[in-house]
Amino acid sequence: MDIKYMQSFVAVVEAGSFAEAARKLDLTSAAIAARIKALEADLGVELVKRSGRSVKPTESGMRILEGTKAVIRNIRDLRAMAMDGAQPGELRIGCFVSALTNVLPPILKALYRRHPDASVFVTPGGSVNLCSQVAKGELDAAIVVEPQFAVPKNCVWQPFMEEPLVVVAPAQLAGGDAHELLSTQPFIRYDRNIYGGQLADRYLRDHHIRPRQRLEIDGLLAIVSLVHEGIGVSLIPDWSSMWRSLDIARIPLPDCPPVRRNGLVWNKQGHHAKMAASIFHDAKTIFQTPT
């Protein structure tokens, strides 16, 4: 039974279509379909069925799904165990979407200095889902916003970066009062489904500020780009290192601002636990967060 066939089966179920699974695995839809048929022939059961444009697992497919994922993880771990010290095997790391452009690159640069031949697979996603994938062993580690729940016992989370909330405004409003700008200017709200957006919303409510909301959106780079275009002001975690090329003003809050903390969660029982711990220490050095 070829592991590639099992990977294709899992990808189809998770994606809900042959086309999306093909894009994920960099294959053609025909190749994915052929792999699924070969796996079905090997097992003697139908694993997926078409429903319009989507594909759903059969009862047999659902029964073997978690076991298939476990087999894939175990084979990957065996490969990692078999490698010598010069080749650590594939590292599967998650990263919350906003951190893909400014947090992940320097961390990977440090990783490749230590392990120039390392093979890394990056999964973007939301912090809550990434933590779950690490706990299940589907990922070795993940860069996430501080979990607002107790991490599973097989995992550890450590912070390496702090981002205080800050008002961002068009450049011509530089020097303005932070609270006045939030009260009087059109407001671009950071998505309240995101922890950083929840921090901002709590701050506004605690200080009895009722902004003139123009829109609500996820994505820090999207927000600062909108501010750059003069569409409004916003209250977001401070990522000023990414804003240098944009004509916007950064205005601190008048009192001690709430802080969003980012860090690394990793499976301390996994075969890549030592590598994950070294990634954390590199990240802490890069972003210079005090203990």
C-alpha positions in Angstrom: 0.0 0.0 0.0 1.7 3.2 -1.2 1.7 6.1 1.3 1.3 8.5 -1.6 -2.1 6.9 -2.3 -3.1 7.4 1.4 -1.9 11.0 1.3 -4.1 11.6 -1.8 -7.1 10.1 0.0 -6.7 12.3 3.0 -6.2 15.4 0.8 -9.4 14.7 -1.2 -11.5 14.2 2.0 -10.1 17.4 3.6 -10.3 19.5 0.4 -13.7 18.1 -0.6 -12.7 17.9 -4.3 -10.2 16.2 -6.6 -9.2 19.6 -8.1 -8.4 21.2 -4.7 -6.5 18.1 -3.5 -4.6 18.2 -6.8 -3.6 21.8 -6.3 -2.5 21.0 -2.7 -0.3 18.1 -3.9 0.8 19.7 -7.1 -0.7 16.9 -9.2 -3.4 16.6 -11.9 -7.0 15.7 -10.9 -6.6 12.6 -13.1 -3.5 11.5 -11.1 -5.4 12.0 -7.8 -8.4 10.0 -9.1 -6.1 7.2 -10.2 -4.4 7.0 -6.8 -7.8 6.8 -5.1 -8.9 4.1 -7.4 -5.7 2.1 -6.7 -6.2 2.5 -3.0 -9.8 1.4 -3.3 -8.8 -1.6 -5.3 -6.1 -2.5 -2.7 -8.7 -2.3 0.2 -11.6 -3.7 -1.8 -14.0 -0.9 -0.8 -15.2 2.4 -2.2 -13.7 5.3 -0.2 -15.1 8.4 -1.8 -18.1 9.3 -3.9 -19.0 12.4 -6.0 -21.8 14.7 -5.0 -22.1 17.3 -7.7 -18.8 19.1 -7.9 -17.7 18.0 -4.4 -16.4 14.6 -3.2 -17.4 13.0 0.1 -16.0 10.0 1.9 -18.1 6.9 2.0 -18.8 5.1 5.3 -15.8 2.9 4.7 -13.8 6.0 3.9 -14.8 7.7 7.2 -13.9 4.5 9.1 -10.3 4.5 7.9 -9.7 8.2 7.8 -8.2 8.7 11.2 -6.2 5.5 10.9 -4.8 6.6 7.6 -3.7 9.9 9.0 -2.0 8.0 11.9 -0.2 5.7 9.4 1.1 8.7 7.4 2.3 10.4 10.6 4.0 7.2 11.8 5.8 6.6 8.5 7.0 10.2 8.5 8.2 9.8 12.1 10.0 6.6 11.2 11.8 8.4 8.3 12.8 11.2 10.7 14.1 8.6 13.2 16.2 6.9 10.5 17.9 10.0 9.4 21.4 10.8 10.7 22.2 14.1 12.4 23.0 15.9 9.2 19.5 15.4 7.8 16.7 15.9 10.3 13.8 14.8 8.0 10.7 16.7 7.1 9.5 19.3 9.7 5.8 20.2 9.5 5.3 23.7 10.9 2.1 25.8 11.1 1.9 29.5 11.0 -1.0 31.9 11.6 -1.6 33.8 8.4 -0.5 37.3 9.5 2.8 36.0 10.6 3.7 34.4 7.2 5.4 37.5 5.9 7.4 38.9 8.8 7.7 36.3 11.6 8.2 33.1 9.7 11.0 34.1 7.2 13.7 35.1 9.8 12.8 31.9 11.8 13.3 29.7 8.8 16.5 31.5 7.9 17.9 30.6 11.4 16.6 27.0 11.0 18.4 26.6 7.6 21.6 27.9 9.2 21.5 25.1 11.6 20.1 22.5 9.2 20.8 23.5 5.6 19.3 20.3 4.2 16.1 20.4 6.3 12.9 19.8 4.4 10.0 21.9 5.8 6.3 21.9 5.0 4.4 25.0 6.1 0.7 25.0 6.9 -1.0 28.4 7.2 -4.1 28.7 9.3 -5.8 30.0 12.4 -4.1 29.7 15.8 -6.8 27.6 17.4 -6.8 25.0 14.6 -3.0 25.0 14.4 -2.8 24.2 18.1 -5.2 21.3 17.6 -3.1 19.9 14.7 0.1 20.0 16.8 -1.7 18.2 19.7 -2.8 15.5 17.2 0.6 15.1 15.8 -0.4 16.4 12.4 2.1 19.2 12.8 5.4 19.2 14.7 5.1 22.9 15.8 3.2 26.0 15.0 3.7 29.8 15.3 0.5 31.0 17.0 -1.1 33.8 18.9 -1.1 33.0 22.7 -3.8 30.3 23.2 -6.7 31.4 25.3 -7.1 27.8 26.7 -4.9 25.3 28.4 -2.7 23.5 25.8 -2.8 19.7 25.8 -0.4 17.9 28.2 1.7 16.6 25.3 2.4 20.2 24.1 4.3 23.2 25.3 3.7 26.9 24.3 6.3 29.5 24.9 6.1 33.2 23.8 8.8 34.9 21.8 7.2 38.2 20.7 5.0 40.9 22.2 2.8 43.4 20.2 1.1 46.2 22.1 -2.0 47.7 20.5 -1.4 50.9 18.6 -3.5 53.3 16.6 -2.5 53.5 12.9 -3.7 56.5 10.9 -3.0 58.3 7.6 0.2 60.3 7.8 -1.5 63.7 7.8 -3.1 62.7 11.2 0.3 62.1 12.9 0.5 63.8 16.3 -3.2 63.5 16.9 -4.7 62.1 20.1 -5.2 58.4 19.9 -8.6 58.3 21.6 -9.9 61.3 19.7 -8.9 59.7 16.4 -10.6 56.5 17.3 -13.8 58.4 18.2 -14.0 60.8 15.3 -12.3 59.2 12.3 -13.8 56.4 10.1 -12.8 53.2 11.8 -11.4 50.0 10.2 -12.0 47.3 12.7 -9.7 44.3 13.1 -11.9 41.2 12.9 -13.4 40.4 16.3 -13.2 36.6 15.5 -9.4 37.1 15.8 -7.8 37.4 19.3 -6.1 40.7 18.3 -9.4 42.1 17.2 -11.0 41.0 20.5 -8.2 42.8 22.4 -8.9 46.0 20.4 -12.7 45.7 21.0 -12.2 45.2 24.7 -10.0 48.3 24.9 -12.6 50.4 23.1 -15.4 49.2 25.4 -13.3 49.7 28.5 -12.5 53.3 27.5 -16.1 54.0 26.3 -15.0 54.7 22.8 -17.6 54.3 20.1 -15.8 54.3 16.8 -17.4 55.3 13.5 -16.9 51.8 12.0 -16.5 51.8 8.2 -15.6 48.1 7.8 -14.3 45.0 9.6 -11.6 42.8 8.1 -9.0 40.2 9.0 -5.4 40.7 8.0 -3.0 43.3 9.4 -1.3 44.1 6.1 -4.8 44.6 4.5 -5.7 47.0 7.3 -2.6 49.1 7.1 -2.9 49.3 3.3 -6.4 50.6 3.7 -5.1 53.2 6.2 -2.4 54.1 3.8 -5.1 54.9 1.2 -6.8 57.2 3.7 -9.9 55.0 4.2 -9.8 55.3 8.0 -7.9 54.6 11.2 -7.5 51.4 13.1 -6.4 49.8 16.4 -4.2 46.8 15.9 -1.2 45.0 17.2 2.0 46.9 16.5 3.7 45.5 13.4 5.5 48.7 12.5 8.5 46.8 11.2 6.3 45.9 8.2 4.9 49.4 7.6 8.0 51.3 6.8 7.2 51.6 3.1 3.7 52.9 3.8 2.8 56.5 4.4 1.0 56.0 7.8 1.3 57.3 11.3 1.8 55.1 14.4 0.2 56.7 17.5 0.7 55.0 20.9 -2.2 54.6 23.3 -2.2 57.0 26.2 -2.1 54.4 28.9 -0.6 50.9 29.3 -1.8 49.2 26.1 -3.0 45.6 25.9 -0.4 43.2 24.5 -0.8 40.4 22.0 1.8 37.7 22.5 3.0 35.3 19.8 4.9 32.2 20.4 5.6 28.6 19.4 3.6 25.6 20.4 5.2 22.2 19.8 4.6 18.5 20.6 7.1 17.7 23.3 6.7 13.9 22.6 7.3 14.2 18.9 10.5 13.2 17.1 11.1 16.8 16.1 10.7 18.1 19.7 14.4 19.1 20.0 14.3 20.9 16.7 11.2 22.7 17.7 12.8 23.8 21.0 15.8 25.2 19.1 13.4 27.0 16.7 11.8 28.7 19.8 15.2 29.8 21.2 16.2 31.2 17.8 12.9 33.1 17.6 13.3 34.5 21.1 16.7 35.7 20.1 15.5 37.2 16.9 12.6 39.1 18.4 14.3 39.7 21.7 11.4 39.1 24.1 12.5 39.2 27.7 11.8 36.2 29.9 
